[in-house]
Amino acid sequence: MKPVWLTLVLSLAWGQLPPAVPPKPVAASTVPQWRVKFFHDKNDSAIDFRELVTPAPGVVYAFGILAEDRARPNGVLVLSRDAGKSWQTVRLPALPDSASFIDTQNGWLSTADTVHRTTDGGLTWRRAAKLKGVRRVKFLNAQRGFAVGYPKAAWSTADGGATWVKIDEAALPTAKPENSTYNTISFADSERGIITGFSRPPRRDDSRAPAWMDPENEKRQVPTLTLVLETSDGGKTWRHQSVSSFGLVAKTIFYTYGLGLMEFSAGSFAYPSEVIHLGTSKSVFAEKDKAIRDLTFDADGRAWIAGIELPGKLNQLPIPAKVVVMQTIDNQHWYPTPVSYRAVANNVRISFAGPKGWLATDQGMILALE
């Protein structure tokens, strides 16, 4: 039985955004291949890319954690401004959690308990504010931004991140703060936005070995309390709700409609992930052998999903698996696009700027669609 998506009564009518002319699929015979443009292939050194931002065509910022033998991990930004012909590596002030750019020069970075800002395209960063528990940031323009994190916290800023105020509605759902985190922020336009999170009490079997070490001893899937905040006035006011559901909301995206990505615990559900149409609450993609890790829209409104092809029924393995990328124009038929055979990962990020698509993996690889 497929997992059931939480039924959200969203007054924003996410499924009723202005219609657009349906795009044509990217033909595999004309624009097919995700090709490797950068690979950190060094002995005793690895980069785990956690965030991927493409503020303009040909400009790509990949944020990751650099682990070197016998050294403390460092945050790094690997960037290119010439479509991957050349690359530059910048040390970050801390390990990155998320990043948000409004153009090629102005961006914000969230690290543990801190928001940083750049005005030169990521070459230098300065501390903008201390926010205890912050995990993700999202800016709509140079002044207006939002942040979410733990415990059960959300903030807004109206001065570019120098000062922040808590969003009071974030604390209203009936869930213990110590068990609750907000982890996604997404806006359909300058007015309509959604923040999601989850509350999950610790389980008695959390101390057991990972599912891949003991596949016969699978954890029983239990519902999670999903937390939702929505705004229709650019964040001036928010409405809250919560609902019990299976899995965690990993990401929401919008074009002329919205999609959500649900992820499920390793070894405890028939499907490792599911993509949901937010307007209808219907499943549009779920396959047992594909764990989807990220999704996005391109400039023409095609939806793209990226993940890994599972060798078995477990969706979290210590060994990297083949990267898979698929696209759709109708949320019914999904078309795979060829990915370099060298691309293997446990986690992958996907982003588009204009017609140019990019992938970044936790194995130190950046690929471009060309």
N, C-alpha and C positions, 0 to 999 in steps of 0.2 A: 504494500500500500504506500502510495506516495505521501510525503509529509504535507500537512495542511498548513497553509499560510494564515497568519493572523488576519482577522477581518478588521480593518481599520476604517472607522467612520470618519473619513477626512472631509471636512467642510470645504477644503480647497479644491475639491473635484479634480484630483490629479489626472484622472483619465479624460478630462474634458478640456485640455489645453487646445489652443487654436490648431487646426489641422494643417498639415504640410503636404506638398506633392510627394508621393512615395518615391524614394530613391531606387535606382537600379542596383542590383548586386554587383560587387566587384568581381568581374569575371576572372576565374582562375587562370585562364589562358593569356590574360593581358597584364594584370597587376598581381602576381601571385605570391611572392616569396618574402618571408620574414628573414632577413639576412643579418648576420652578425656584424656589428659596427664597432663594438668595444668588448674586450674580454680581459679581465684581470686574471691572468694565468701566471702566477708566480709561486715558487716553492715557499712553503711555510707562511702563506699569506692568502687571505680570502676577503671578498667584499660581499656582504649580504645587503642587496638593495631593498629598501623598505618603502620608498616613495618615489613616484615618477611624475614630473610636471613638465608640460610642453606649452609654454605661454605664447608661442608663435611658430609658424612653419619654419623648420630648420633649427629651432632652438629647443634643446632638451636638457633638463636638469634631473639627475638621478641621485637620490639621497640614500646613503647606506652606512653600514657599520664595517669598518676595516679591522680585521683580526689578524695580527701577526704573531709569529712564534715568540713566546715569552714576553709579550708586551700587552699592556692594557688596551682593550678595544677603543678605537677612535671613530668619531663621526666624520664622514667624508661626503663631499659633493663632487660628482663627476659630471662635467657639463661640456656641451658643444653648441656653438652658434653658427656652424656651417654644415648642418645636416649630417654630422658624423665624420666629416673629413679629418677633423682634428679634435682632440679632447684635452681637457684641463682638469686636474684634481685639486680640490680645495679642502683643507682641514676645517671641520666645523667645531664650534665651541663645546658641543656635547653630542651625545648619541641622538640621532633624529627619530622623531615619532611621526610627524607629518609636516607638510609645507603647503603654502598657498601663495600664488603669484597673481597680480592683477595685470601685469605686463612683463616685458623681458627684464626690467630693472628692479621693480619693487615687489618684495616678497617677505613672507613671515615663516618662521620655523618654530615648531613646538618641540621641546626636549623635556626631560624630567623636571617639572615644576617651573619651567621658564619659557617665555616667548621671546624670540630673537627677530630682528628686522634687518633686511638688506636694501640698499638703494642703488647698488651697482651690479645687479645681476648675480648675486651670490658670492662675489669675490671676497667681500668682508661682511661681517655680521656684528651687530651690537645688541646687547640685552635691552629689550623693550619693557618687559615687566616680569615680575615673579607671580606665577599662578600655581599654587600648590595643587598637584593632581592633574594638571592639564595634559591631554593626550592628543588633541586634534584642534587645528585652527582652520578657519575659512573666512576670507575677506571678499566683500562685494565691490569695494572701491578703496581708495587710498585712506579713507577714514573709518568706514563701517566694517566691522568684523565680529566674528563669533568664535568661541572656544568651548570645548567640552572635555570632561574627564571624570576623575574619581575624587571623592566619593559622591556620586549622584549630583554632579555639579555642571553648570553651564554658565557662561559669561558672555557679555557683549561689550564692545568698545565703539566710541564715536570719535576718537582722536588718533586713529592709526595704531592703536595698541599700547599707547602710553599709560592709559588708565582703563580699568575694567570694572564692570559692575555685574553682580550675580543676577542671573535670570531666576526670579523667585519661583516661577512655575516648575522649574526643574526639580525642586525639592518636594513638590506636592504629591506625587504618586506614593501609594502606601507600600513602600519597600525600604528595608533597612539600608541606610547610606553605606555602611561598610561592605555590603554585598552588591552595590549598584554602581554602574559606570555608564556614562553616555559616550558613544564611540563613533557616531557618524553625523555629518552636517552636509546638507545638500539644498540648493536653491534652484527652483524652476525658472525664476526671473528675479528682478530686484525686490519683489514683494513677497512672493510665496516660497516658504522654506520649511524644511522638516529636519528635526534632530531625533535620532533614535539611540536607544541604549538598552541595557538589560540588567536584571537583578537575579543573581543565582547564588543561593546559600551553598556553603561548602558541603560536600558529600562524604560519607564515611569511607567510600572506596577511592577518594581522590589520591590517596597515597600509594595505590597499587602501581605496578609497573605499566608502562604505556601499552596500548592495545596491540601494537605490532610485535611486542615481546611475548604476549600471551593471547593470541587471537581467539582461543576457545573460551576465554574468560571476559566476554564483552560486557561493558557497562550498559545497563538498561537506560534507554533514552527517557528522560523526564522533561516535563515542560519547563520553560524559562519564562519569567515575567518580562515581557518586552515593554520598554518605556518609549513613549512618543511625545514630542513637542511639535506643534505646528504653528506657523504664523502666516498671515495674509497681508501684513502691513510692514514688511521689511524688518521685522523683529521688534517693533515697538510693543506689541502684545503677543502673548503666546497662549495656546490652549494645550492642556496635557491630557493624556489618557494612558492606560496600561492594559495589557491583555496577555493572557497565558498562551504560549505557543511553543512549538518544538523548534529547536535551533536558535541561532543568533543572526540578527541582521548585520551583515558585514559591510554593506554599502547600498546607497540609493543614488540613482542618477535620473536626469530629466532632459528631454528634448521637447517634443510635442506631446509626450506622455512620460510616465515614470516606470522605471524598473528597479527591483530590489533583489539583492543577492543574499540568500540564506545559506549558512554553513551549519553542518551537523557534526556531532562528536564522532571521533574515530571508532569504527567498529560497532556503532550502536544504532545505525539506521541503514536502510537499504540504499539510500542515495546520499552521497557525500555532500551535495550542495543542490540548490534549486534557485532558478531565476523566476521572479514573480512579476506580473504586470500589476502595477500599483493601482490602476484604475478599476480593474476587474477582480483583483486578488486571485487570478488564475495562474497556474504554473505554465511557463512558456519554454522552459528547458530544465530537464533533469535526466541524467544518464548515470547508471551505476558505475561505469568505468571511467568517468571524467569528474574530477574535482575542480570546480570553477573557483578561481581565486580573485578575479577582478572583472569588471565590465565597464564599458564606456560607450558613448555615441561619437560618430565622426561628424564632420561639418555638414554632411548631406542627410543625416538622420539615421544612418545604419547603426544598428546595435552590434557591438562586438563583445565577445566573452573570451577570457584567457584563463587557462588552468593547466592541469597535468593529467596525463592518461595513467590511470591506476593499474598496476600489475595484478592486483587482487582486490578484495572487498574492503580493505582498510584504506582510509583517506589520509593518514599521517604516517609516513614511513621515513626512516633515517637515510634512505638511499634516494637521490634525485630521480625523477621520472621524466618521460618525454613531455615537452611543452606542446599544448594544443591551443589553437586560436580558431574561432568560428564567428561568422557574421550572419545577420538576418535582416530582412526588410519588412517582414510580416509577422514576426514572432511565432511562426509555425514551421518554417523551413530554415534550417541552419546549414550554412555552407562552410566547410573547413578551408582554411588557407594554409598552404605549405609553410612549414617552419624548418629552419636549418636543423639538420640531424644532430648538430653539436649542442643544441639547446635542450638542456635537462635542468630540472628545478624541483623544489618543493613548494616554492611560492613564486608568483609572477605578478607584475603590474603592467597595465596597458593604458595608453593615452594617445589622443589624436590632437593635432593642430592643423586645421585645414585638411588637405588630403593626406597628410603625412602621419603615419602611425608608428608608434614606438612601443617596445617591450623592455622591461628590466626584470632580471631574475635574482633570486637569492644566491646564485652561484657566480655572481660577478659579471654577468653578460648583459649587454644592451643590443637590441636588434631593431631594425627599421623595416617597414613595409615598402619594398621598391622592386 
